[in-house]
Amino acid sequence: MTIHFVREMDALHRSILSMCSAVEELIHDSVDGFRAGREGLSAELAARDEEIDALDNRISEDCLKILALYHPVANDLRRVAVVMRIGAELERVADLAVNIAERSAGIISCGSFPLPERLAQMSREALSMLHDSIDSYVEQNAELARDVCLRDEQVDALNSELIQEVVSVVKQEPKLIEAGLHLFSVIRHVERVADHATNIAEDVVYMVEGAVIRHQQISG
């Protein structure tokens, strides 16, 4: 490939890394703000989300330009395709960060709700999965990516346990139902972060190995 193609690919790589960093910071701020009961966070995160949306659009346009101008094949083609997919997954994680902040504001407006202790564990695991899925892309590490996919089952199990716990609290204290619904949504949003991390990891395996593992059972 020409030097121009190499430069375009390098620029694309830098752009997706910038998006990775921005999204990871956004979701961490959202979860931390939720735990701390921080008010006024959703408006701040929504503004940052718009910047991430713009970056996602630019990355998509750059990918399409590379495909149109250089017609990459094999590894290069997979890399461009995966960058587009990762951008889309990260954009959805950014949306989830804003949604968590909005639901947090809803809980605050309703008064207090006893937060399940294992929600912190679930949040840490989901954010760790996202971090490791991004690292697997940077390092082109298919083994790390497969490990991320395996960990999704743990988050799914925590999600089910936490939802049952919230239902139990609401049954005992019906006045907490509105706050409980907000918390239910937060739990589901955190679980979705893990799902998007898994999707990114699956795309990394495809990029590195050319193997499609999405919708397949992965054994440890």
Secondary structure, DSSP 4 states (H G I P E B T S, - for coil): --HHHHHHHHHHHHHHHHHHHHHHHHHHHHHHHHHHT-TTHHHHHHHHHHHHHHHHHHHHHHHHHHHHHH---HHHHHHHHHHHHHHHHHHHHHHHHHHHHHHHHHHHHH------THHHHHHHHHHHHHHHHHHHHHHT-HHHHHHHHHHHHHHHHHHHHHHHHHHHHHHH-GGGHHHHHHHHHHHHHHHHHHHHHHHHHHHHHHHHH----TTS----
